[in-house]
Amino acid sequence: MKFSLSKLFLIVTSIALSLGSVMAQEAAIRKNLSERLPNLPKIDEVSKTPMNGLFEIRMGNEVMYSDAEGNFLIQGALIDVKQKRNLTEERMDKLSAIPFDQLPIKNAFTQVRGHGKRKLAVFADPNCGYCKRFEKDLQKLDNVTIYHFLYPILGEDSKTKSKNIWCAKDKAKTWNDWMINGTTPPTANCDASAIDSIVAFGQKNRITGTPLLLFADGSRVPGAVPMAQVEKMLAEIK
């Protein structure tokens, strides 16, 4: 019993010393970086990385790296070459995830295919060539509910087309007619403030390009990715 208690004491002491050392390093990093780089955004989190002596510095959704004393600041990707993993990219994916229940669904129009149990949200600009290509591929997807968010970021004509699509009697059909068949959306008028709300939401959540896909687990994928990847991600969501 004495041996066990003694061993436990040593373990607890070791953990306490280790935590104290980490906290001291974090404090030093915050202090030195803030003093030396006064224009640096507020540091929200300092955490150890798998690389010995390297710390992650999180500022909002931005990630940089520092040594234990805040003498050096590194911007770039941290890659685990042994496991062939881009740790920075994985971290950014987590930081940029958008909970599906926080999407402004009321400002989207939907297409339901099959039983519609799977969910996918797509932010797209009507004048985006990649969006058109992706939309054609998207027709092959079944048993899914697709939430379309009009995200006109390519100029005034994109805004006009988005407004005409949103104000159409059949939004989904008008969208498909334009994106797939090239039929220009007819002029229509209504309260299109929903589009402005979507753009504001996207800017807040750092959506800078289209198409952008959001899955039910909060993960996001930029670009016109192959349908095989979309199917794989939908299948992996429990």
C-alpha positions in Angstrom: 0.0 0.0 0.0 2.8 2.4 0.9 4.4 1.7 -2.5 1.2 2.3 -4.3 0.5 5.6 -2.5 4.1 6.7 -3.1 3.9 5.8 -6.7 0.5 7.6 -7.0 2.0 10.7 -5.3 4.9 10.7 -7.9 2.4 10.4 -10.8 0.2 13.3 -9.5 3.3 15.4 -8.8 4.6 14.8 -12.3 1.3 15.7 -13.9 1.0 18.9 -11.8 4.6 19.9 -12.7 3.9 19.2 -16.4 0.7 21.2 -16.4 2.4 24.0 -14.6 5.1 24.0 -17.2 2.6 24.1 -20.1 0.7 26.9 -18.5 3.9 28.9 -18.0 4.8 28.4 -21.7 1.3 29.4 -22.8 1.5 32.6 -20.7 5.0 33.4 -22.1 3.8 32.9 -25.6 0.8 35.1 -25.1 2.8 37.8 -23.4 5.7 37.9 -25.8 3.7 37.7 -29.0 1.3 40.4 -27.8 4.1 42.7 -26.8 6.3 42.1 -29.9 3.4 42.1 -32.4 0.8 44.6 -31.1 -1.2 44.4 -34.4 -1.6 40.6 -34.0 -5.3 39.6 -33.6 -6.4 38.5 -30.1 -5.0 35.1 -29.2 -8.0 32.9 -28.3 -6.2 29.6 -27.7 -2.6 28.3 -27.2 -2.2 24.5 -27.4 0.6 22.0 -27.9 1.0 20.2 -31.2 2.3 16.7 -31.8 5.7 18.3 -32.8 7.9 18.8 -29.8 8.3 22.4 -28.8 5.8 23.7 -31.3 2.6 25.4 -30.1 -0.6 26.2 -32.1 -1.8 29.8 -31.8 -5.5 30.2 -32.7 -6.9 33.6 -33.4 -10.5 33.2 -34.3 -10.5 30.7 -37.2 -6.9 31.5 -38.1 -4.1 29.2 -37.0 -0.3 29.9 -36.7 2.5 28.3 -34.8 5.1 29.4 -32.2 8.0 28.1 -30.2 7.6 27.8 -26.4 8.8 31.4 -25.8 7.0 33.3 -28.5 10.3 34.2 -30.2 9.2 32.8 -33.6 5.9 32.8 -35.4 5.2 30.4 -38.2 2.5 30.6 -40.8 1.8 27.5 -43.0 0.8 23.9 -42.9 2.0 21.4 -40.3 2.2 18.0 -42.0 2.7 14.7 -40.2 4.8 13.0 -42.9 4.8 9.6 -41.1 1.0 9.4 -41.1 0.7 11.5 -44.3 -1.7 13.9 -42.6 -2.1 17.7 -43.1 -2.7 18.6 -39.4 -3.3 22.2 -40.2 -5.9 21.4 -42.8 -7.7 19.0 -40.4 -7.7 21.6 -37.7 -9.1 24.3 -40.0 -11.8 21.9 -41.1 -12.9 21.6 -37.5 -12.7 25.3 -36.8 -14.7 26.1 -39.9 -17.4 23.5 -39.4 -21.0 24.9 -39.4 -23.6 23.0 -37.4 -26.3 22.0 -39.8 -29.0 23.2 -37.3 -27.5 26.7 -37.5 -28.1 27.0 -41.2 -30.7 29.6 -42.2 -32.9 26.9 -43.8 -35.8 29.3 -44.2 -33.7 31.2 -46.7 -33.0 28.1 -48.9 -35.1 26.2 -51.4 -35.1 22.5 -51.4 -35.1 19.5 -53.7 -36.1 16.1 -52.3 -35.1 13.0 -54.0 -36.1 9.5 -53.0 -36.7 9.1 -49.3 -34.7 12.4 -48.7 -33.2 11.2 -45.4 -29.7 12.3 -46.2 -29.0 16.0 -46.1 -26.8 18.3 -48.1 -26.6 22.1 -48.3 -25.0 23.8 -51.3 -24.0 27.4 -51.5 -23.8 28.4 -55.2 -23.6 31.5 -57.5 -25.8 31.2 -60.6 -22.9 32.5 -62.8 -20.3 30.1 -61.3 -19.1 27.7 -64.0 -18.0 25.1 -61.4 -21.4 25.3 -59.8 -23.1 24.5 -63.1 -20.8 21.5 -63.6 -21.5 20.3 -60.1 -25.2 20.8 -60.4 -25.3 18.5 -63.4 -23.4 15.9 -61.5 -25.7 16.5 -58.5 -28.7 15.2 -60.6 -27.2 11.7 -60.1 -27.6 11.9 -56.3 -30.6 10.0 -54.9 -32.3 9.6 -51.5 -31.3 13.1 -50.3 -32.7 16.5 -49.4 -30.7 19.3 -51.0 -30.9 22.7 -49.5 -29.9 25.3 -52.1 -28.5 28.6 -50.8 -28.3 31.4 -53.5 -24.9 33.0 -52.9 -24.3 35.7 -55.5 -20.7 36.8 -55.1 -19.6 37.2 -58.7 -21.2 40.5 -59.5 -24.5 42.3 -60.2 -25.8 39.9 -62.8 -25.4 37.1 -60.2 -27.5 39.1 -57.8 -30.2 39.7 -60.5 -30.4 36.1 -61.5 -30.5 35.0 -57.8 -33.4 37.4 -57.2 -35.3 36.1 -60.2 -34.8 32.5 -59.1 -35.8 33.2 -55.5 -38.9 35.1 -56.7 -40.0 32.4 -59.2 -43.1 30.4 -58.5 -41.0 27.2 -58.7 -37.6 28.0 -57.5 -36.1 24.6 -57.9 -37.3 24.3 -61.5 -36.1 27.8 -62.4 -32.7 27.0 -60.9 -32.4 23.7 -62.8 -33.5 25.3 -66.0 -30.7 27.9 -65.8 -27.9 25.8 -64.2 -28.5 22.7 -66.4 -30.3 23.8 -69.5 -29.1 27.4 -69.8 -32.6 29.0 -69.8 -32.3 32.5 -68.3 -34.6 33.0 -65.3 -37.5 35.2 -66.2 -37.8 38.5 -64.4 -39.7 38.2 -61.1 -40.2 40.5 -58.2 -40.7 39.8 -54.5 -39.0 40.4 -51.2 -35.5 39.0 -51.8 -33.9 40.0 -48.5 -33.3 36.3 -47.8 -30.5 36.4 -50.3 -28.8 39.3 -48.5 -29.2 37.3 -45.3 -27.5 34.3 -46.9 -24.6 36.4 -48.1 -24.2 37.9 -44.6 -24.2 34.4 -43.1 -21.6 33.2 -45.6 -19.3 36.1 -45.0 -19.6 35.6 -41.2 -18.7 31.9 -41.7 -15.8 32.6 -44.2 -17.5 31.2 -47.2 -15.4 32.8 -49.9 -16.1 30.7 -53.0 -18.7 28.5 -54.7 -19.8 25.9 -54.8 -19.5 25.1 -51.1 -21.0 21.9 -49.7 -22.1 21.5 -46.1 -23.0 18.1 -44.6 -25.2 17.1 -41.7 -22.1 16.6 -39.4 -21.1 20.2 -39.9 -18.2 19.4 -42.3 -17.7 21.6 -45.3 -16.2 20.9 -48.7 -15.3 23.6 -51.2 -15.4 23.1 -54.9 -17.1 20.9 -57.4 -15.9 17.6 -55.9 -16.7 14.2 -57.6 -20.0 12.6 -56.7 -18.1 9.6 -55.4 -16.7 11.8 -52.7 -20.1 13.2 -51.9 -21.6 9.8 -51.7 -18.8 8.6 -49.4 -19.2 11.5 -47.0 -23.0 11.1 -46.9 -22.6 7.4 -46.2 -20.1 8.0 -43.3 -22.5 10.4 -41.5 -24.3 8.5 -38.7 
